[in-house]
C-alpha cells in the first residue's frame, strides 16, 4: 500500500477512481489534498449519559445541527464539534484515505486527527472531529482549509466496500455457527455505532 503523490492523485481523479467535488486544484499538495470546512457543524448537547448501544435510534436527541455564521463559531478550549468537509469524497475499492492535521493549525491547538480513517468505497462529506486542545478560543469559519486528506492505494481492491462493510458473507462464504451466533449477539451494538455515523454522513452530503 502506498500514499499517492500529487501526479497520481490528479491521474486517479481524471480516470474516475477518486472523486473530490468541488476540486480546487491549488489544494492538491505534494502527497495530500487540503479539505475545507463546510458551513454545517453538529454539537453534542446532552450532559446526561448516552447509551452507545442505541445511538442509531435516538441520536437526534443528543445532536444539535448548526450553521456557522459569518462571525464564525467559537471553539472553546477542551471542547469539540463535529464538522464536515465541504468536498464530497468518493473512493473506489482500490483506495482508502486518512485525515491528517495541518501543521499550520495544530500549532494553535486545532486537532482534526481523531476519527481519521476512510474506508474503500466511501462517498460523502467526511465527518471531522474538530477539537481545541489549546488554551485559547479558536474561531472556526466555513471555507477554511481544515485538514489534509492522504489517499492510499491498496495492493489489491477490497472485497467489501463502505456500504457492505458489516456483511461477513461478502468476504467469507463458509462461516461456522458459533461465529454467526456471536455476530448476531453483537450486531445491534456494533452497527449502532456505525449507523449513527452513516446517518450523519448522508444528512450532511445532500
Secondary structure, DSSP 8 states (H G I E B T S, - for coil): -EE--HHHHHHHHHTTSEEEES--GGGEETTEEEEEEEEEEEEE---S---TTSHHHHGGGTEEEEE--TT-EEE-TT-EEEEEEEEEEEE-TTEEEEEE--HHHHTTTEE--TT-EE-TT-EEEEEEEEEE-SSS-EEE-TTSEEEEEEEEE-SS--SS-STTTT-HHHH-S---HHHHHHHHHHHHHHHHHHHHHHHHHHHT--
